[in-house]
Amino acid sequence: MEGHDDTLGGTYALGSRRVHRVGYGAMQLAGDGFFGPPGGDGDGALVVLRAAVAAGVDHIDTAQYYGPGTVNRLIREALYPYPTGLAIVSKVAARRDASGALVRADDPDELRRGIEDNLDTLGTDRLAAVNLRVMDPTEPPGQRFDGQLAALVRARDEGLIEGVGLSNVSRDHLRRAADQTSIVCVQNLFNLADQRSADVLAECQLRGIAFVPYCPLGLAGAQRTALLADPVLAAAASRLGATPVQVALAWLLDLAPNILLIPGTRSRDHLDDNLAAADIRLDGTTRAELNRAA
């Protein structure tokens, strides 16, 4: 799993580890709406996971509430015993109700239980990192946030996780957390069409923290469709001999060296396309055009 620095976009620090900048997000391996098992017999999910690792992916993002439990069990079935150097990162503070809706599970005892549930379904005794997912990033961070953060710090100090991360946070959350402990990664919505977390990305870059954009191709539905149909992106893709998806991912890799990608897919072909984005180099003209369009 060591790989070479020139593969999959090079590497960046994820806490004490260095991982390739193109990883894999496992969310789409759950059923529709990220709830329940995937369609079919699940063999396709196992193929995609194994192919990702065989291609050099050493950073997989997951969560117990994907399914719930379904995705973690697929990862375990596909990859256990886990290769040396594989960083599995999860997140806590949410759960699925009976209808599949995402609801809060962010009291300190629930966070601890969420970490333990991840360890159990994945079949491991330690995770590379766990992100504290803030359900409402517009809520100013205060004592409740401090208590949640302390629960993850305790889990780290007890050896259940290697690093503490954050997800869906404001810059104020990040700054408050970083004043209290070491933060190894931040996972926020960010892509060509939605750059509201640009200030969080800048803060992460300043502090040497990995920034992991979720939904790197836009939110499923209208936003993603509009992004991938954008004529500027299409023209750039044609000029570079690539697909719009690959150029959108390459733009993120080009934007800042601390960005780690976790594009997800259920398709082996789409996996290969996503990984190939690391080989695309944006010229100055293309970079400027995409930035203006964004």
Secondary structure, DSSP 8 states (H G I E B T S, - for coil): ----TTSTT-EEEETTEEEESB-EE-GGGSSGGGBS--STTSHHHHHHHHHHHHTT--EEE--TTTBTTHHHHHHHHHH-S--TT-EEEEEESEEE-TTS-EEE--SHHHHHHHHHHHHHHHT-S-BSEEEEE-S-TTS---HHHHHHHHHHHHHHHTTSBS-EEEES--HHHHHHHHHHS-EEEEEEE-BTTB-TTHHHHHHHHHHT-EEEEESTT-STTHHHHHHHT-HHHHHHHHHHTS-HHHHHHHHHHHH-TTB-B----S-HHHHHHHHHGGG----HHHHHHHHHH-
